Amino acid sequence: MTYDTVLSRETRTVVSPSKMICGAGAVEQAGEYAAPYGTTALVLATEQIFEFHGETILESLEEAGLETVLYTDVRPDPTVENIEAAYGQWTEHDCDVIVTLGGGSSIDTGKGVGILAGNDGEIRDFGVDRAGYEGVPNPTPPLVAVNTTAGTGSEATRSVVVSDESTATKFLIVSQNVVPDVAIEDPELTVSLPRSHTAFTGIDALTHAIEAYVSVNAYSIPDGFAEQAMERIARSLPVAWANGENLDARADMLVGQLQAGQAFTNSSVALVHGMARPLGAQLHIPHGLANALILPYVVEFSAMAAPERYATVARILDVADVDDSTREAAEKAAEGIFGLCEDLTLTSYLDDFCEVPSREAYLDVVDEMTQDAIDSGSPDNNPRKPTSEEIQELYITIYDDALDPEGPRRS
């Protein structure tokens, strides 16, 4: 029997952190893994995360002989100014290793500091819309990512997402040169995540896995990561959301989101992420929540173009029977995602985490969001290629169905 595989026709580079330390208590080894890289660590975190776990990190680093410099002004959606301020700390104190504590925001800020430390130019110069993919020419300094969410998978990826407040947009940087050297995955650090962010980061990870799996750039190695990630997330996200102290579910989610990160960084994301970045930038929605709003509609839109792939998604989500045809199963994938989002009461968080404009004001920015989505390049990776008009229609459906306080998903 033969199998159609990309690897029989061409070469691909598989990227991953050099070391991944996983399991309860792993955070205590942060100093041990950071010390070989330097003597002065720039530690980046949000104030809230540092309040929970900062002393543990500092103690580990200092016991290993490292001096530490703190930057705790990381924003939930890191900005150009965030990265520049943190880089100022790096240069002022002559740091030589970056340690991030948190989820994607802290890790992306650390990657941004590393880009500036290793390359000439401003951070905006390295966005894929200006520099293209692999647009960071020189490696970043050593980066140790201590993950506290189950989530973004940023500790395993070559992606950086940065908010540009001057234009109300987010831009993407992609390069093998920004992949962290060490990823530390300790489920005990995720217990402090509230239900809201357990849901946001969990759906973010599921989106990574699904998009990597259906992407036109998919191939066997990231496929394996994606399938395992979907299985872990489907079984453990509802449990972790319902009981945040269940360490088995938390650990399973950490592995699942790590595999999802490895999947999409070696395949790609697609239309969901292309649309989520502009939506998040305009409405100031957490990235995972933006994905959750968009994902089921894009799956519904795309299923006809990759029925076998979406049928697998539906079966992993346990909404398709073995007797269903491939097409029937594929059409049920969106149903499974809608159901999971409802179980996690995702739209109930919009009142606290989103600035929902009037429908008229929203329609005024749909064209701009659509163009930003197209310019990101991510929609090109989607199995069903969307037209500009179709992206506009999806944005409007999302407002009427999910964002509008009177919409079906809100009620």
C-alpha positions in Angstrom: 0.0 0.0 0.0 1.3 3.5 -0.8 0.3 6.8 0.8 0.2 10.2 -0.7 2.5 12.3 1.4 4.3 15.6 1.0 7.4 14.1 2.3 7.7 11.7 -0.7 8.0 14.7 -2.9 9.8 17.5 -1.0 11.7 18.4 2.2 10.1 20.1 5.2 11.8 21.5 8.3 10.1 20.5 11.5 10.6 23.1 14.2 10.2 22.6 18.0 11.8 23.9 21.2 15.1 22.2 21.9 13.9 21.0 25.3 10.4 20.5 26.7 10.2 19.9 30.5 6.7 18.7 31.3 4.9 17.7 34.5 4.0 18.8 38.1 6.9 20.7 39.7 8.7 21.4 36.3 8.8 25.2 37.1 11.3 24.5 39.9 13.8 23.5 37.2 13.6 26.9 35.3 16.9 28.0 36.8 18.6 24.8 36.0 17.7 25.1 32.3 18.3 28.9 32.0 21.7 29.0 33.7 23.7 27.4 30.8 22.6 30.3 28.5 23.7 33.3 30.5 24.2 35.2 33.8 21.5 37.9 33.7 17.9 37.0 33.0 15.2 39.4 31.8 12.0 38.0 33.4 8.8 39.0 31.6 5.2 38.6 33.0 2.0 40.4 33.6 1.6 41.8 37.1 -1.2 39.3 37.8 0.8 36.2 36.7 3.9 37.5 38.5 1.9 37.9 41.7 0.8 34.2 41.5 4.1 32.6 40.4 6.9 35.2 40.3 8.6 34.3 43.6 8.9 30.7 42.5 10.6 31.6 39.3 12.9 34.2 40.9 13.9 31.7 43.6 14.7 29.0 40.9 16.7 31.4 38.8 18.7 32.9 41.7 19.5 29.6 43.2 21.0 28.7 39.8 23.3 31.7 40.1 21.4 34.1 37.7 20.8 37.7 38.3 17.3 38.8 37.4 15.7 41.9 35.9 11.9 42.2 36.0 9.5 43.5 33.4 5.9 43.0 34.7 4.1 45.4 32.4 3.2 42.8 29.8 -0.2 43.5 28.3 -2.8 40.8 27.5 -2.3 41.7 23.8 1.3 42.8 23.7 1.9 46.1 21.9 4.8 47.6 20.0 5.3 49.9 22.9 5.3 46.9 25.3 8.1 45.2 23.4 10.1 48.4 23.1 9.9 49.1 26.8 10.9 45.5 27.7 13.8 45.7 25.2 14.9 48.9 27.0 15.3 46.9 30.2 17.2 44.2 28.3 19.8 46.8 27.0 20.0 48.8 30.2 20.9 45.8 32.3 23.0 44.0 29.8 20.8 40.8 30.0 21.8 37.7 28.1 18.8 35.3 28.5 15.1 35.8 28.3 12.7 34.0 30.7 9.0 34.5 30.1 6.3 33.6 32.7 2.8 33.4 31.4 0.9 32.5 28.2 1.1 33.8 24.7 1.3 37.5 25.7 4.4 37.1 27.8 6.0 34.7 25.4 5.3 36.9 22.4 6.8 39.9 24.3 9.9 37.8 25.0 10.2 36.8 21.4 9.8 40.5 20.4 12.6 41.5 22.7 14.7 38.7 21.2 14.1 40.0 17.7 15.2 43.5 18.6 18.2 42.2 20.5 19.4 40.1 17.6 18.4 42.2 14.6 18.5 45.8 13.3 15.2 47.6 12.8 11.9 48.3 14.6 9.6 45.4 15.5 7.0 46.5 12.9 9.6 45.9 10.2 9.5 42.1 10.8 5.8 41.6 10.2 5.0 39.1 7.4 3.2 41.9 5.5 6.6 43.7 5.2 9.3 41.1 5.6 7.5 38.0 4.5 7.6 34.6 6.2 11.0 33.8 7.8 11.6 37.5 7.9 13.8 37.6 11.0 17.3 37.1 9.6 19.2 36.5 12.9 18.5 34.2 15.8 17.2 35.6 19.0 19.1 35.3 22.3 18.2 32.2 24.4 14.6 32.1 25.5 13.1 30.0 28.3 9.3 30.0 28.2 7.5 29.0 31.4 3.9 28.4 30.3 0.9 29.2 32.6 -2.0 28.6 30.1 -3.3 25.8 28.0 -3.6 27.7 25.3 -1.6 29.5 22.8 1.2 27.0 22.2 3.5 30.0 21.7 6.3 28.3 23.6 6.5 25.8 20.7 6.0 28.1 17.7 7.7 30.4 15.3 4.9 33.0 15.5 4.6 36.4 17.2 1.4 38.4 17.3 1.8 42.1 18.1 -0.8 44.8 18.5 -0.1 48.1 16.7 -2.3 50.6 18.6 -1.5 53.4 16.2 -3.5 51.6 13.5 -5.8 49.4 15.6 -4.4 46.3 13.9 -2.4 43.2 14.9 0.5 42.0 12.8 2.1 38.6 12.6 5.8 37.8 12.6 6.9 34.3 11.6 10.4 32.9 11.7 12.2 29.7 12.9 14.6 32.1 14.6 12.0 33.0 17.3 11.2 29.4 18.5 12.0 29.2 22.3 15.0 27.1 23.4 13.2 25.7 26.4 9.5 25.2 27.1 8.5 24.4 30.7 5.0 22.9 31.1 3.8 22.6 34.7 0.1 21.9 35.2 0.2 23.3 38.7 0.7 26.8 37.2 -2.5 26.5 35.2 -4.7 25.9 38.3 -4.9 29.7 38.9 -6.5 30.2 35.5 -10.1 31.4 35.9 -12.9 29.6 34.0 -13.1 32.4 31.5 -9.4 32.0 30.4 -9.5 28.3 30.7 -12.2 28.5 28.0 -10.5 31.1 25.9 -7.1 29.4 25.8 -8.6 26.0 25.4 -10.6 27.0 22.3 -7.6 28.8 21.0 -5.6 25.5 21.2 -8.5 23.6 19.5 -8.5 26.2 16.7 -4.8 25.7 16.2 -5.2 22.0 15.9 -8.2 22.1 13.6 -6.7 24.8 11.3 -3.3 23.0 11.1 -5.1 19.7 10.3 -7.2 21.2 7.4 -4.6 23.6 6.1 -3.5 23.3 2.5 0.0 23.1 4.1 -0.8 20.1 6.2 1.4 16.9 6.1 1.9 13.8 8.1 4.0 15.1 11.0 1.9 18.0 12.1 -1.2 15.9 11.3 -0.2 13.5 14.1 0.3 16.4 16.5 -3.1 17.9 15.5 -5.1 14.7 15.8 -3.7 14.0 19.3 -4.2 17.6 20.3 -7.9 17.5 19.3 -8.4 14.2 21.2 -6.9 15.6 24.4 -8.7 18.9 24.2 -12.1 17.3 23.4 -11.9 15.1 26.5 -10.1 17.4 29.0 -11.2 21.0 28.3 -14.7 20.6 29.7 -13.3 18.8 32.7 -10.6 21.5 33.4 -13.2 24.2 32.9 -15.7 22.5 35.3 -13.0 21.7 37.9 -9.9 23.8 37.6 -8.2 21.9 40.4 -8.3 18.6 38.4 -4.6 18.2 37.7 -5.1 15.3 35.4 -7.3 17.4 33.1 -4.9 20.4 33.4 -1.9 18.3 32.5 -3.7 16.7 29.5 -4.7 20.2 28.3 -1.1 21.4 28.6 0.1 18.5 26.4 -2.8 19.0 24.0 -2.1 22.7 23.6 1.6 22.0 23.2 0.9 19.5 20.4 -1.5 22.0 18.8 1.2 24.6 18.8 3.6 22.1 17.2 0.9 21.3 14.6 0.2 24.8 13.4 3.8 26.1 13.5 4.8 23.2 11.2 1.7 23.5 9.0 -0.2 26.8 9.3 -3.2 28.5 10.6 -5.9 29.5 8.2 -9.0 31.6 7.8 -10.1 31.6 11.5 -6.9 33.3 12.6 -6.9 35.6 9.6 -10.3 36.9 10.7 -9.6 36.7 14.5 -6.7 39.1 14.6 -8.6 42.1 13.0 -11.7 41.3 15.1 -9.7 41.2 18.3 -7.9 44.4 17.4 -11.1 46.3 16.6 -13.2 45.0 19.5 -10.5 44.4 22.0 -11.5 40.8 22.4 -9.1 38.2 23.9 -7.6 36.2 21.1 -9.1 32.9 22.2 -12.6 34.3 22.6 -12.3 35.8 19.1 -11.4 32.4 17.7 -14.3 30.8 19.6 -16.7 33.3 18.0 -15.4 32.6 14.5 -14.4 28.9 14.4 -17.8 27.2 14.0 -18.8 29.5 11.1 -15.5 28.9 9.3 -15.8 25.2 9.8 -19.3 25.3 8.4 -18.1 27.3 5.4 -15.0 25.1 4.7 -16.3 21.6 5.3 -17.1 20.9 1.6 -13.5 21.6 0.6 -11.9 19.0 2.9 -14.7 16.5 3.9 -12.4 13.7 5.0 -10.5 16.1 7.3 -13.6 17.7 8.8 -15.2 14.2 9.2 -12.3 13.3 11.4 -12.8 16.5 13.4 -16.4 15.6 13.9 -15.7 12.1 15.0 -13.0 13.3 17.5 -15.6 15.7 18.9 -18.0 12.7 19.1 -20.8 14.2 17.0 -20.6 11.9 14.0 -21.4 8.2 14.0 -19.4 5.5 12.3 -22.4 5.0 10.0 -22.3 8.6 8.8 -20.8 9.1 5.3 -17.7 11.3 5.0 -19.8 14.2 3.8 -22.4 13.8 6.5 -19.8 13.6 9.2 -17.9 16.6 7.9 -21.1 18.7 8.0 -21.5 17.8 11.7 -18.0 19.2 12.7 -19.4 22.8 13.2 -22.2 21.3 15.4 -19.6 19.8 17.6 -17.8 23.1 18.0 -21.0 25.0 18.7 -21.8 22.4 21.4 -18.4 22.7 23.0 -18.6 26.5 23.1 -22.1 26.3 24.6 -20.9 23.9 27.3 -18.2 26.4 28.2 -20.7 29.3 28.1 -18.3 31.2 25.9 -20.6 33.9 24.7 -21.5 34.7 28.3 -18.0 36.3 28.8 -18.6 38.9 26.1 -20.1 41.4 28.5 -16.9 41.4 30.6 -14.2 40.9 27.9 -15.5 42.6 24.7 -16.5 46.1 23.6 -19.4 45.2 21.3 -20.2 48.2 19.1 -23.6 48.9 17.5 -24.3 47.0 14.3 -23.9 50.2 12.3 -20.5 50.9 13.9 -19.4 47.3 13.3 -20.4 47.4 9.7 -18.3 50.5 9.2 -15.1 48.5 10.0 -16.1 45.2 8.2 -14.3 46.2 5.0 -11.2 47.2 7.0 -11.2 43.9 9.0 -11.7 42.0 5.8 -8.7 43.6 4.1 -6.6 43.1 7.2 -7.6 39.4 7.2 -6.6 39.0 3.6 -3.3 40.9 4.0 -2.3 38.5 6.8 -2.0 35.7 4.3 -3.7 33.2 6.6 -6.9 32.9 4.5 -4.8 31.6 1.6 -4.1 28.5 3.7 -7.8 27.6 4.1 -9.1 24.5 2.3 -12.0 26.6 0.8 -10.5 29.8 -0.6 -12.7 32.7 0.5 -13.5 35.7 -1.6 -13.5 39.2 0.0 -17.3 39.2 -0.1 -17.5 35.8 1.7 -15.2 37.1 4.5 -17.5 40.1 4.8 -20.5 37.9 5.0 -18.9 35.7 7.7 -18.1 38.8 9.8 -21.7 40.0 9.5 -23.0 36.6 10.4 -20.8 36.5 13.5 -22.2 39.8 14.6 -25.8 38.9 14.1 -25.5 35.4 15.6 -22.9 35.8 18.4 -22.0 39.4 19.1 -25.4 41.1 19.1 -26.8 40.9 22.6 -30.1 39.7 21.1 -28.3 37.1 18.8 -29.1 33.4 19.1 -25.7 32.5 20.6 -26.0 35.3 23.2 -29.4 34.2 24.3 
